[in-house]
Amino acid sequence: INYSLVVIDATSIARQILGVPITNTTMVGALVRATGVVKLESLFEPMSHRFGHLAERNINAMKKAYQETVVKE
């Protein structure tokens, strides 16, 4: 069995981009990076639908988390 260690400072990203320490969308970005379960771009439309006028900030938080997630095998 292979394991990976995945690290992300989701709270800092959420505070920086969203202005609150709510990590839901940052953790989605980290999950996508760690697993590749879906393409990150496939989540932009659902995020826009879900968050409305707050979508851009949430998408940016998700993208930043995706980029900053460190995966070690």
Secondary structure, DSSP 8 states (H G I E B T S, - for coil): ----EEE--HHHHHHHHHSS---HHHHHHHHHHHH-SS-GGGGHHHHHHHHGGGHHHHHHHHHHHHHH-EEE-
